[in-house]
């Protein structure tokens, strides 16, 4: 009995202990569940707080950008366009998220993933900006252009005020930093600011922070040029011979027939070894070829009509009256001076100042084309280098193609197609893709398209045509191209494999140099420090076609004068001979008369009387006829 009692009492004491353990376990499980729930709530609240903070920061950035004014051209969209810029239209982008929440790519859309992968490059690149999706920049999706693809050329287009000039500046800065020399046409005169560091502002700071851009105010090595000295930069000239008949005909506005005749003039001058250095040389040549002495020399090659020569001469006089004579002459510009780098390895940005010739657009656009053609002639073949030897920004490109002849356009297409093997990239900058002929547009591998406007039926047709030139994309491009804000663009470039990259609505990075014209002191200091200025500042007037042809004309005039003198002498000699002969005849007649008188002295008195009476009668009739009174003795 005594053994069973403890056992019985042990079982009775174990039952409450087991119940207590179960209760404790349940309590702990409940506490763990509550802790898990609390942690989940905390995470949710933290996520909500982060989202709210991000939204507040974005709103603040937008307000700051909107309030930054016109100083930062690329910082804010134009007034009234904010809703369109920051909110994508329905079905404009594919933003579906396929990764599980909490995964490494959580929140990354298919579009962002495609853009990130499509713009990856192994070699050096020119970073343009980041993907803009649903109005939000995606700093992880950088839109970049491989430097090795820049010799496949490009297009920067967009309506006035959409940010083309700032895009040009951004690209020039990034190329310079990569050691690539650049030539830019400074039509408005505000690219001189490349020589000065930029100024920060709240709007600019907010923009660069949102883009993930490591912005630092920086000035770049700049060489300032001016056409013929029409500005502050180093004078840039060329000779008429170097420019050639096709380009000069474009400047003069000649038709096809006149252009052909001008080509004959150049051909004749080349065969004669006559240097056409300036417009005076060409004018003198035309005058010689239409003169009596020079006209026979053109018969063998087709001749030059006086009417056509007159038209060309009138156009030359008009061009000289506009002051264009200063653009032609020596020393002619050596285009290899555009290929320089600074001592720190950065590429020199050659800015061709054009405000002084804005009223002569055909002149400066044709001059830019001459620079390009000259580069094609003098540079050696380099194939496809890792980075270009020079990038040539052709601003206001529509002026080059306006009223151009077929021969001129054919030369432009040929130059654009072949110059890439010389390591030169061309970026045409204009308002609309339709400004560039289709044969040229087809050679441009990269596109940075700013906003287009559709105010007229022609504009709408141009917009549709521009949208159709892009690769297939998730965007409704006809809508997006009208909704882009200032400093935004639709971009597609050639990847390193030569395949077009995905079309990306891009918010472009901000330039790091000043976006305003440089101070006059900076301009003067830049020109004074130029290593090439001494070679081009002073014009040279050496012997050329004008002097040689004037010598020919003077010689011809002297020969003509000598011939005239000889002819006059011959005529005078003949006249003297005739006069001598006449005098001899008169003398002979007088002698005969005198001999007759002597023989007649012994004549019959009746004959003498009759002769005397006849003489007297004749004298009286004569005097009667002239009304004189007969005098009696």
Backbone torsions as a table, in degrees:
resi	resn	phi	psi	omega
1	UNK	NA	-38.0	-176.3
2	UNK	-68.1	-27.6	-179.3
3	UNK	-75.0	-32.1	-177.1
4	UNK	-78.9	-23.1	-176.5
5	UNK	-66.0	-47.2	178.3
6	UNK	-60.7	-39.4	-179.1
7	UNK	-62.9	-43.1	179.9
8	UNK	-65.2	-43.1	-179.6
9	UNK	-69.4	-31.2	177.2
10	UNK	-64.4	-43.2	179.5
11	UNK	-63.5	-39.6	-178.2
12	UNK	-68.0	-30.0	179.6
13	UNK	-81.8	-24.6	179.5
14	UNK	-74.3	-29.9	-176.6
15	UNK	-61.9	-46.5	177.4
16	UNK	-64.5	-35.1	-179.3
17	UNK	-64.6	-41.5	178.7
18	UNK	-64.0	-39.8	179.2
19	UNK	-63.3	-39.2	-179.8
20	UNK	-64.5	-40.7	179.5
21	UNK	-63.3	-42.4	178.7
22	UNK	-62.4	-41.0	-179.8
23	UNK	-64.2	-40.9	-179.7
24	UNK	-64.7	-40.1	179.1
25	UNK	-62.9	-42.7	178.9
26	UNK	-62.8	-39.8	-179.9
27	UNK	-63.8	-42.8	-179.7
28	UNK	-64.4	-40.1	178.3
29	UNK	-63.2	-40.6	178.8
30	UNK	-64.5	-41.2	178.9
31	UNK	-63.8	-41.1	178.4
32	UNK	-63.0	-40.5	178.6
33	UNK	-63.0	-42.3	178.7
34	UNK	-64.0	-39.3	179.1
35	UNK	-63.9	-41.4	177.9
36	UNK	-62.2	-43.8	179.0
37	UNK	-63.1	-42.8	178.7
38	UNK	-61.9	-41.7	179.1
39	UNK	-63.8	-40.8	178.6
40	UNK	-62.9	-43.3	178.1
41	UNK	-62.7	-39.8	-179.8
42	UNK	-63.4	-42.6	178.6
43	UNK	-64.2	-41.4	179.5
44	UNK	-62.9	-43.7	179.5
45	UNK	-64.7	-39.2	178.1
46	UNK	-64.0	-41.8	178.6
47	UNK	-63.4	-41.9	178.0
48	UNK	-63.0	-39.7	179.5
49	UNK	-64.4	-43.1	178.5
50	UNK	-62.8	-42.3	179.1
51	UNK	-63.3	-42.4	178.9
52	UNK	-63.6	-41.7	179.2
53	UNK	-63.7	-41.6	178.9
54	UNK	-64.1	-42.1	178.7
55	UNK	-63.5	-41.0	178.9
56	UNK	-64.8	-41.7	179.1
57	UNK	-63.7	-41.3	178.5
58	UNK	-63.9	-43.5	178.7
59	UNK	-62.3	-41.5	178.8
60	UNK	-63.9	-40.6	179.0
61	UNK	-62.9	-41.3	178.9
62	UNK	-64.9	-41.2	179.3
63	UNK	-65.2	-40.1	-179.9
64	UNK	-66.3	-41.4	179.5
65	UNK	-65.4	-39.8	179.9
66	UNK	-67.2	-29.7	-177.7
67	UNK	-93.0	3.4	-176.0
68	UNK	-80.3	-9.2	174.2
69	UNK	77.2	-164.4	-175.3
70	UNK	-86.4	0.1	-177.3
71	UNK	-66.5	-39.1	-179.5
72	UNK	-104.5	97.7	-171.4
73	UNK	-60.5	-33.5	-174.6
74	UNK	-94.6	3.8	-172.1
75	UNK	-81.5	-33.4	-170.8
76	UNK	-139.3	150.6	177.4
77	UNK	-72.2	159.5	178.8
78	UNK	-64.4	156.8	-178.1
79	UNK	-57.5	133.9	179.3
80	UNK	88.9	-8.6	-177.6
81	UNK	-106.5	3.1	-172.7
82	UNK	-62.2	-41.9	-177.6
83	UNK	-64.7	-38.9	-178.8
84	UNK	-69.6	-33.8	-175.1
85	UNK	-75.6	-39.3	-171.8
86	UNK	-91.5	-8.4	-179.0
87	UNK	-126.5	120.9	179.6
88	UNK	-71.0	145.5	176.5
89	UNK	-68.3	161.5	178.3
90	UNK	-56.4	137.7	178.9
91	UNK	63.8	15.0	-179.7
92	UNK	-74.0	-36.7	-179.8
93	UNK	-133.1	157.4	175.2
94	UNK	-98.9	106.9	-174.9
95	UNK	-115.2	22.0	-179.7
96	UNK	-66.6	137.3	178.9
97	UNK	-101.6	126.8	-175.7
98	UNK	-107.3	-13.5	-178.7
99	UNK	-82.3	149.7	178.9
100	UNK	-67.0	145.8	178.7
101	UNK	-56.3	137.5	178.7
102	UNK	88.2	-5.1	177.7
103	UNK	-74.1	173.3	-177.5
104	UNK	-65.3	-27.9	179.5
105	UNK	-107.3	27.2	-179.0
106	UNK	-58.9	131.4	178.3
107	UNK	84.0	0.7	179.1
108	UNK	-91.5	123.1	-176.9
109	UNK	-81.5	165.9	175.6
110	UNK	-59.8	-38.8	-179.5
111	UNK	-64.7	-46.5	179.9
112	UNK	-62.0	-40.9	179.6
113	UNK	-64.2	-41.1	-179.0
114	UNK	-67.3	-41.2	179.8
115	UNK	-67.5	-43.0	179.3
116	UNK	-58.6	-45.3	-179.3
117	UNK	-71.9	-36.4	-175.4
118	UNK	-70.4	-24.3	-176.7
119	UNK	-106.5	16.3	174.8
120	UNK	-73.5	137.8	179.1
121	UNK	-140.5	143.8	179.4
122	UNK	-85.1	-30.6	-178.1
123	UNK	-93.8	-172.4	179.5
124	UNK	-65.6	147.3	-176.0
125	UNK	-134.1	163.2	170.4
126	UNK	-109.2	106.9	-177.5
127	UNK	-80.9	122.9	-175.5
128	UNK	-94.6	-39.2	-176.6
129	UNK	172.5	-157.1	-178.5
130	UNK	-130.1	159.3	177.5
131	UNK	-61.1	138.0	174.2
132	UNK	-112.5	116.0	-176.3
133	UNK	-126.3	124.9	-178.0
134	UNK	53.1	36.9	178.3
135	UNK	79.6	1.6	-176.4
136	UNK	-115.2	127.6	176.4
137	UNK	-66.6	142.9	176.4
138	UNK	-113.0	88.4	-175.3
139	UNK	-57.5	-22.7	179.6
140	UNK	-76.5	-16.4	-178.5
141	UNK	-106.1	82.5	-176.7
142	UNK	-82.4	131.1	176.9
143	UNK	-94.9	116.8	-173.2
144	UNK	-135.6	156.8	-179.2
145	UNK	-117.5	119.3	177.3
146	UNK	-60.8	130.0	-178.4
147	UNK	-60.2	-32.6	-179.8
148	UNK	-67.0	-15.9	179.7
149	UNK	-95.4	-1.9	-178.3
150	UNK	-69.9	-22.4	176.5
151	UNK	-78.2	2.0	169.6
152	UNK	-91.1	5.1	170.7
153	UNK	72.6	172.4	-175.8
154	UNK	-162.1	174.0	-179.2
155	UNK	-135.9	130.8	169.4
156	UNK	-117.9	116.3	-174.8
157	UNK	-133.3	160.4	178.2
158	UNK	159.0	156.6	179.9
159	UNK	-66.2	165.7	179.3
160	UNK	-59.4	133.5	176.5
161	UNK	85.1	9.5	-178.2
162	UNK	-94.5	-5.1	175.3
163	UNK	109.8	17.4	-178.7
164	UNK	-61.2	-44.7	-177.3
165	UNK	-63.8	-37.3	178.6
166	UNK	-69.3	-35.0	175.5
167	UNK	-64.8	-42.9	176.1
168	UNK	-58.5	-43.7	179.9
169	UNK	-64.5	-43.7	178.8
170	UNK	-58.8	-46.4	-178.7
171	UNK	-65.2	-40.1	179.0
172	UNK	-63.2	-41.8	178.8
173	UNK	-62.2	-47.5	-176.3
174	UNK	-67.3	-35.7	177.0
175	UNK	-67.4	-43.0	178.0
176	UNK	-59.7	-44.1	179.5
177	UNK	-62.5	-27.8	179.2
178	UNK	-86.9	4.1	178.1
179	UNK	85.6	17.4	-178.7
180	UNK	-103.0	121.7	175.0
181	UNK	-64.6	150.7	-174.2
182	UNK	-136.7	143.2	169.3
183	UNK	-119.3	124.8	178.3
184	UNK	-123.7	142.7	174.0
185	UNK	-92.9	114.8	-176.3
186	UNK	-94.2	83.1	-174.4
187	UNK	-68.9	-39.4	-175.7
188	UNK	-95.1	-11.6	178.7
189	UNK	86.4	9.5	-177.1
190	UNK	-101.4	1.1	177.6
191	UNK	-84.8	-3.2	172.9
192	UNK	-63.2	-20.0	178.0
193	UNK	-62.8	-13.1	176.0
194	UNK	-58.6	-23.6	-178.5
195	UNK	-79.7	-10.6	-176.8
196	UNK	-118.3	144.6	175.2
197	UNK	-62.8	147.4	178.1
198	UNK	-73.5	166.9	178.6
199	UNK	-110.3	134.9	179.9
200	UNK	-81.8	164.2	177.5
201	UNK	-156.6	162.7	179.2
202	UNK	-57.5	-41.7	179.3
203	UNK	-64.0	-42.2	178.8
204	UNK	-64.8	-41.3	179.5
205	UNK	-62.9	-42.4	179.4
206	UNK	-64.9	-40.7	-179.1
207	UNK	-64.5	-49.1	-177.7
208	UNK	-65.7	-34.8	177.8
209	UNK	-65.1	-42.3	-179.9
210	UNK	-65.1	-31.4	-179.4
211	UNK	-85.8	-8.2	-175.0
212	UNK	71.0	25.1	-178.1
213	UNK	-87.0	128.2	175.1
214	UNK	-85.5	84.8	-172.6
215	UNK	-86.8	136.3	175.3
216	UNK	-143.6	129.1	179.8
217	UNK	-59.0	125.1	-174.0
218	UNK	-145.1	136.3	168.8
219	UNK	-97.4	157.0	-174.8
220	UNK	-125.1	156.0	178.0
221	UNK	-68.4	119.4	-173.5
222	UNK	-125.7	139.0	171.0
223	UNK	-116.8	123.0	-176.4
224	UNK	-98.9	127.9	177.0
225	UNK	-121.0	157.2	175.6
226	UNK	-140.5	138.6	-179.4
227	UNK	-65.0	116.6	176.8
228	UNK	60.6	16.5	-178.4
229	UNK	83.5	12.9	178.4
230	UNK	-81.8	66.1	-177.6
231	UNK	157.6	-168.3	-176.8
232	UNK	-87.0	-17.0	-172.9
233	UNK	-77.9	179.6	177.4
234	UNK	-64.9	129.7	-178.2
235	UNK	-61.1	136.4	-179.9
236	UNK	-122.1	117.1	-176.7
237	UNK	-129.2	166.1	167.9
238	UNK	-146.8	169.3	179.2
239	UNK	-94.8	159.3	178.1
240	UNK	-62.6	-40.2	178.1
241	UNK	-59.6	-44.5	-179.1
242	UNK	-67.6	-36.9	-180.0
243	UNK	-63.9	-42.0	175.9
244	UNK	86.7	162.9	-174.4
245	UNK	-68.4	-36.3	-177.7
246	UNK	-63.6	-49.4	-178.2
247	UNK	-70.2	-38.1	179.1
248	UNK	-67.0	-37.1	176.4
249	UNK	-61.2	-35.6	176.2
250	UNK	-64.5	-42.3	179.0
251	UNK	-64.4	-40.8	-176.5
252	UNK	-80.8	-11.2	-179.4
253	UNK	71.4	38.0	-177.7
254	UNK	-84.7	152.7	174.5
255	UNK	-84.1	-177.6	-173.6
256	UNK	-63.3	-40.8	-179.8
257	UNK	-64.7	-45.4	179.7
258	UNK	-66.4	-36.8	176.8
259	UNK	-62.1	-40.7	178.2
260	UNK	-64.1	-41.3	178.9
261	UNK	-65.8	-38.1	177.2
262	UNK	-63.9	-35.7	176.4
263	UNK	-62.5	-36.2	176.2
264	UNK	-62.8	-39.8	179.9
265	UNK	-62.6	-45.7	178.7
266	UNK	-63.1	-40.9	-179.8
267	UNK	-61.6	-44.7	179.4
268	UNK	-63.8	-43.7	-179.9
269	UNK	-62.8	-39.3	178.6
270	UNK	-63.5	-42.7	-180.0
271	UNK	-66.1	-31.9	-179.8
272	UNK	-84.2	-6.6	-177.9
273	UNK	71.6	27.8	-178.8
274	UNK	-94.4	124.3	179.7
275	UNK	-84.2	119.1	174.4
276	UNK	-93.2	91.2	-174.2
277	UNK	-88.3	-37.3	-177.7
278	UNK	-137.3	-179.9	-177.1
279	UNK	-66.4	-30.5	177.9
280	UNK	-63.4	-36.2	176.6
281	UNK	-62.3	-44.4	-179.5
282	UNK	-67.2	-40.8	179.3
283	UNK	-62.4	-44.1	179.1
284	UNK	-64.1	-38.3	178.9
285	UNK	-63.3	-43.9	178.2
286	UNK	-62.7	-41.3	179.1
287	UNK	-64.0	-38.5	179.0
288	UNK	-66.2	-45.4	-175.2
289	UNK	-70.1	-19.7	177.4
290	UNK	-99.3	3.1	177.9
291	UNK	-85.4	169.2	179.5
292	UNK	-62.1	-35.3	-178.5
293	UNK	-75.1	-37.7	-174.2
294	UNK	-90.2	-22.0	-175.3
295	UNK	-58.1	-41.2	-179.9
296	UNK	-61.6	-23.2	-175.9
297	UNK	-72.7	-18.6	180.0
298	UNK	-96.3	-7.5	-176.4
299	UNK	-62.0	-33.1	-178.2
300	UNK	-70.7	-16.9	-178.7
301	UNK	-121.5	21.9	172.0
302	UNK	115.0	-21.1	178.3
303	UNK	80.6	166.4	-179.5
304	UNK	-137.6	115.4	-177.4
305	UNK	-69.0	149.3	179.3
306	UNK	-62.9	-34.7	-179.2
307	UNK	-66.2	-45.6	179.3
308	UNK	-65.2	-43.8	177.4
309	UNK	-59.7	-37.6	178.5
310	UNK	-63.9	-40.1	178.0
311	UNK	-63.4	-46.5	-179.1
312	UNK	-62.7	-42.0	178.9
313	UNK	-62.5	-41.6	179.4
314	UNK	-64.1	-40.6	178.3
315	UNK	-66.0	-36.6	177.1
316	UNK	-64.3	-43.5	179.5
317	UNK	-62.8	-41.7	179.0
318	UNK	-64.0	-40.1	179.5
319	UNK	-65.3	-41.6	177.8
320	UNK	-65.5	-35.8	179.2
321	UNK	-64.3	-25.7	177.0
322	UNK	-81.8	0.6	179.7
323	UNK	86.9	11.8	-176.6
324	UNK	-75.0	-10.9	179.1
325	UNK	-59.8	-26.2	-178.9
326	UNK	-69.3	-18.5	-177.9
327	UNK	-82.5	-12.5	-177.3
328	UNK	-114.6	135.0	179.6
329	UNK	145.2	-167.4	-179.9
330	UNK	-119.9	155.6	2.1
331	UNK	-73.6	132.6	178.1
332	UNK	-72.7	146.5	-175.9
333	UNK	-70.2	136.3	175.7
334	UNK	-94.4	111.6	-172.9
335	UNK	-65.8	-17.6	177.8
336	UNK	-68.7	-13.7	174.8
337	UNK	-68.0	-12.5	177.4
338	UNK	-80.6	-9.2	-172.5
339	UNK	-99.3	22.4	-173.5
340	UNK	-86.1	154.8	171.2
341	UNK	-121.9	155.2	179.3
342	UNK	-77.8	163.6	178.6
343	UNK	-56.7	-27.6	-179.8
344	UNK	-85.1	5.7	176.4
345	UNK	93.7	-9.5	179.1
346	UNK	-76.5	148.6	178.3
347	UNK	-72.6	141.8	177.9
348	UNK	-77.9	130.9	176.3
349	UNK	-92.4	109.3	177.6
350	UNK	-89.5	113.0	-178.1
351	UNK	-104.4	115.5	179.5
352	UNK	-89.6	109.7	-175.5
353	UNK	-75.4	125.5	-174.7
354	UNK	-123.7	-2.0	-178.6
355	UNK	-55.6	-32.5	-178.4
356	UNK	-70.9	-12.9	-179.2
357	UNK	-124.0	24.4	-179.9
358	UNK	-62.6	-26.6	179.8
359	UNK	-80.5	-0.5	176.9
360	UNK	-127.7	64.9	-174.3
361	UNK	-61.7	-36.1	180.0
362	UNK	-63.0	-32.0	-178.9
363	UNK	-68.7	-51.8	-174.8
364	UNK	-73.4	-32.5	178.2
365	UNK	-68.3	-38.0	177.6
366	UNK	-69.6	-35.0	177.9
367	UNK	-64.5	-39.9	176.3
368	UNK	-61.8	-39.9	178.6
369	UNK	-65.3	-35.1	176.3
370	UNK	-63.1	-42.6	177.5
371	UNK	-57.1	-43.0	-179.4
372	UNK	-65.7	-44.6	179.4
373	UNK	-64.6	-36.7	179.0
374	UNK	-67.2	-39.6	175.6
375	UNK	-59.9	-41.4	179.2
376	UNK	-62.1	-36.2	-177.0
377	UNK	-75.7	-36.4	-169.6
378	UNK	-98.2	-21.7	-175.3
379	UNK	-83.3	144.3	177.5
380	UNK	-79.0	163.5	176.3
381	UNK	-71.1	135.3	177.8
382	UNK	-129.3	-1.8	-179.8
383	UNK	74.1	-133.2	180.0
384	UNK	-113.9	88.4	-179.2
385	UNK	-73.8	166.6	179.4
386	UNK	-64.4	-31.6	175.8
387	UNK	-143.1	150.4	-175.9
388	UNK	-69.8	158.1	175.8
389	UNK	-78.2	-27.3	-178.9
390	UNK	-160.8	140.7	171.6
391	UNK	-116.2	128.5	-170.8
392	UNK	-111.7	110.5	178.7
393	UNK	-92.2	115.3	-176.1
394	UNK	-100.4	86.7	-177.4
395	UNK	-75.2	155.5	-177.8
396	UNK	51.4	48.3	-173.5
397	UNK	-63.7	-25.3	-178.5
398	UNK	-61.8	-26.6	-180.0
399	UNK	-67.4	-28.2	-179.8
400	UNK	-67.8	-36.3	-172.4
401	UNK	-96.2	-8.2	-178.9
402	UNK	-66.6	127.1	176.5
403	UNK	57.1	29.0	-178.9
404	UNK	-81.5	144.6	177.8
405	UNK	-76.0	165.0	178.9
406	UNK	-62.7	-39.1	179.6
407	UNK	-64.3	-39.2	179.6
408	UNK	-65.4	-47.2	179.9
409	UNK	-62.2	-38.2	178.7
410	UNK	-61.9	-38.7	178.5
411	UNK	-68.8	-37.7	177.9
412	UNK	-63.1	-47.2	179.9
413	UNK	-60.0	-43.8	179.9
414	UNK	-62.3	-43.8	-178.8
415	UNK	-64.8	-44.8	-179.1
416	UNK	-63.6	-38.6	-177.3
417	UNK	-70.6	-36.8	-171.6
418	UNK	-97.6	-20.6	-172.7
419	UNK	-72.3	-15.4	179.8
420	UNK	-63.4	-28.7	178.1
421	UNK	-72.7	-10.8	174.7
422	UNK	-91.4	2.3	179.1
423	UNK	80.8	22.5	-179.0
424	UNK	-110.6	128.1	174.9
425	UNK	-104.0	141.8	179.8
426	UNK	-118.3	131.7	174.4
427	UNK	-120.0	111.3	177.5
428	UNK	-82.8	132.1	-179.6
429	UNK	-118.7	120.0	-177.2
430	UNK	-156.3	-179.8	-174.5
431	UNK	-83.9	-34.5	-177.1
432	UNK	-142.9	145.3	176.5
433	UNK	-57.5	-26.2	-179.1
434	UNK	-69.5	-13.0	176.7
435	UNK	-70.4	-17.4	-176.8
436	UNK	-104.8	127.4	179.6
437	UNK	-55.8	149.7	-175.4
438	UNK	-58.5	-38.0	-179.0
439	UNK	-65.3	-30.2	177.1
440	UNK	-82.2	-42.5	-178.7
441	UNK	-58.6	-35.5	179.4
442	UNK	-67.1	-13.8	179.0
443	UNK	-92.0	-3.1	-173.2
444	UNK	-97.1	111.9	-172.8
445	UNK	-82.3	-23.2	-175.7
446	UNK	-120.4	143.4	-178.9
447	UNK	-129.4	130.5	168.7
448	UNK	-123.3	98.9	-172.8
449	UNK	-104.4	110.5	173.1
450	UNK	-79.6	-176.1	-173.6
451	UNK	-61.8	144.1	172.8
452	UNK	-114.8	149.6	178.2
453	UNK	-110.5	149.0	-179.7
454	UNK	-129.1	75.8	-178.5
455	UNK	-91.0	-19.4	-177.4
456	UNK	-130.3	164.4	175.5
457	UNK	-57.5	-36.6	177.6
458	UNK	-65.0	-39.4	177.6
459	UNK	-63.0	-41.3	-179.9
460	UNK	-64.0	-40.0	178.0
461	UNK	-65.5	-40.0	178.2
462	UNK	-65.4	-36.8	178.5
463	UNK	-64.1	-45.4	178.7
464	UNK	-62.9	-41.1	179.4
465	UNK	-63.9	-40.5	179.0
466	UNK	-64.1	-41.4	-179.2
467	UNK	-64.5	-34.6	-177.7
468	UNK	-74.6	-14.4	-179.6
469	UNK	-82.3	-7.1	-178.9
470	UNK	-88.8	154.2	173.1
471	UNK	-62.7	162.5	178.0
472	UNK	-58.4	138.6	-177.3
473	UNK	-149.4	175.0	179.4
474	UNK	-82.9	-4.4	-175.6
475	UNK	-89.9	150.0	164.0
476	UNK	-88.6	88.3	-167.2
477	UNK	-64.3	-31.0	178.8
478	UNK	-62.6	-32.1	176.6
479	UNK	-82.0	-45.1	-176.0
480	UNK	-62.2	-40.5	-177.6
481	UNK	-63.7	-20.5	176.0
482	UNK	-93.0	-12.2	-175.0
483	UNK	-105.6	-1.9	179.9
484	UNK	-63.3	136.2	175.9
485	UNK	-85.5	170.7	176.1
486	UNK	-61.7	131.9	-177.0
487	UNK	83.3	11.1	175.8
488	UNK	-120.8	152.6	-178.0
489	UNK	-155.4	155.4	169.8
490	UNK	-92.8	122.7	-170.3
491	UNK	-121.7	139.0	163.5
492	UNK	-148.1	138.0	-177.8
493	UNK	-132.9	176.1	173.3
494	UNK	-89.1	129.3	176.0
495	UNK	-73.4	175.3	-179.5
496	UNK	-61.8	-23.4	177.8
497	UNK	-89.0	1.3	178.8
498	UNK	85.3	10.9	-179.9
499	UNK	-98.8	137.6	178.1
500	UNK	-60.5	137.2	178.5
501	UNK	-78.6	164.3	176.8
502	UNK	-58.7	142.9	176.3
503	UNK	-66.8	130.9	-175.1
504	UNK	-132.8	125.4	169.4
505	UNK	-72.8	114.4	-167.6
506	UNK	-118.7	135.2	166.7
507	UNK	-97.8	119.8	-171.1
508	UNK	-80.0	148.9	175.4
509	UNK	-64.5	158.1	178.6
510	UNK	-87.3	140.6	174.3
511	UNK	-62.6	152.5	-178.4
512	UNK	-99.3	-15.3	174.9
513	UNK	-90.3	173.7	-178.9
514	UNK	-64.2	137.9	177.8
515	UNK	-95.5	12.1	176.4
516	UNK	-117.2	161.9	175.6
517	UNK	-58.2	144.7	179.2
518	UNK	-67.4	154.2	177.0
519	UNK	-63.1	147.1	179.2
520	UNK	-53.1	-37.2	179.6
521	UNK	-62.6	-38.7	178.3
522	UNK	-66.2	-41.2	179.2
523	UNK	-61.7	-48.7	-178.6
524	UNK	-63.9	-40.0	179.4
525	UNK	-65.7	-38.5	179.4
526	UNK	-64.2	-44.5	179.8
527	UNK	-67.4	-40.9	-179.4
528	UNK	-63.6	-32.6	-178.5
529	UNK	-87.3	1.1	-176.3
530	UNK	-65.2	130.3	177.3
531	UNK	-76.5	-9.2	-178.2
532	UNK	-109.5	-7.2	-174.1
533	UNK	-59.8	-40.6	-175.7
534	UNK	-59.5	-27.2	-177.3
535	UNK	-80.6	-20.0	-171.3
536	UNK	-119.2	-13.0	-173.3
537	UNK	-64.9	-46.4	-173.9
538	UNK	-91.9	119.0	177.9
539	UNK	-69.5	152.9	-179.5
540	UNK	-122.9	133.9	179.1
541	UNK	-121.5	88.5	180.0
542	UNK	-93.7	173.0	-178.7
543	UNK	-62.0	132.9	-175.8
544	UNK	-147.0	-162.9	-174.8
545	UNK	-58.6	-37.1	-178.0
546	UNK	-59.7	-51.4	-178.0
547	UNK	-65.9	-42.0	-178.0
548	UNK	-66.5	-42.8	-179.5
549	UNK	-73.4	-32.9	174.7
550	UNK	-64.2	-36.6	175.4
551	UNK	-64.5	-40.8	176.5
552	UNK	-62.1	-43.9	179.9
553	UNK	-62.8	-42.3	179.0
554	UNK	-63.4	-41.1	178.0
555	UNK	-64.0	-42.9	178.5
556	UNK	-63.8	-39.7	177.7
557	UNK	-63.9	-41.0	179.0
558	UNK	-64.4	-42.8	178.1
559	UNK	-63.7	-40.3	178.8
560	UNK	-64.2	-41.8	179.1
561	UNK	-64.9	-40.9	178.4
562	UNK	-64.5	-41.4	178.5
563	UNK	-64.0	-41.3	178.1
564	UNK	-63.1	-41.5	179.5
565	UNK	-64.1	-42.4	178.7
566	UNK	-64.2	-39.1	179.1
567	UNK	-65.0	-41.9	178.2
568	UNK	-64.6	-40.7	179.0
569	UNK	-62.6	-40.3	179.1
570	UNK	-65.5	-42.3	178.0
571	UNK	-63.7	-41.0	179.1
572	UNK	-64.4	-38.6	179.1
573	UNK	-64.5	-43.2	178.5
574	UNK	-63.7	-39.7	178.6
575	UNK	-64.7	-39.5	178.9
576	UNK	-64.7	-40.9	177.7
577	UNK	-62.6	-43.7	179.1
578	UNK	-63.0	-39.7	179.3
579	UNK	-66.5	-39.8	178.0
580	UNK	-64.1	-41.9	178.5
581	UNK	-63.3	-41.4	179.0
582	UNK	-64.0	-42.1	179.1
583	UNK	-63.3	-38.4	178.6
584	UNK	-64.6	-41.8	178.3
585	UNK	-63.6	-39.4	179.9
586	UNK	-65.7	-41.6	178.2
587	UNK	-62.7	-42.5	179.8
588	UNK	-63.2	-40.7	179.7
589	UNK	-63.6	-40.6	179.5
590	UNK	-64.6	-41.5	178.9
591	UNK	-61.6	-43.0	-179.7
592	UNK	-64.3	-39.5	179.8
593	UNK	-65.2	-41.0	-179.3
594	UNK	-65.1	-40.1	178.4
595	UNK	-64.2	-39.5	179.6
596	UNK	-64.6	-37.0	-179.3
597	UNK	-67.3	-41.5	-179.8
598	UNK	-64.7	-37.8	-179.3
599	UNK	-70.4	-24.7	-174.9
600	UNK	-94.9	9.4	-178.1
601	UNK	-66.6	-31.9	-179.8
602	UNK	-95.3	28.0	-175.7
603	UNK	-75.2	173.5	-178.2
604	UNK	-66.6	137.2	179.4
605	UNK	-58.3	-32.0	179.2
606	UNK	-65.3	-41.4	177.9
607	UNK	-62.8	-42.2	179.6
608	UNK	-63.2	-38.9	179.1
609	UNK	-65.2	-46.9	-178.8
610	UNK	-63.2	-39.8	179.4
611	UNK	-63.2	-42.5	179.5
612	UNK	-65.7	-38.7	179.2
613	UNK	-67.7	-41.8	178.6
614	UNK	-63.2	-40.6	179.2
615	UNK	-63.8	-42.4	179.5
616	UNK	-64.9	-40.7	179.9
617	UNK	-64.3	-42.6	178.0
618	UNK	-62.5	-40.1	-179.6
619	UNK	-63.9	-39.4	-179.6
620	UNK	-68.8	-40.0	179.6
621	UNK	-65.4	-42.3	-179.7
622	UNK	-62.3	-47.3	-180.0
623	UNK	-65.0	-34.2	177.8
624	UNK	-66.2	-40.3	179.4
625	UNK	-61.4	-46.3	-179.1
626	UNK	-81.6	-0.9	173.6
627	UNK	77.9	22.6	179.4
628	UNK	-89.5	155.7	179.0
629	UNK	-86.6	131.9	178.7
630	UNK	-66.6	129.6	178.4
631	UNK	-93.6	131.3	179.1
632	UNK	-104.8	142.0	178.7
633	UNK	-108.9	NA	NA
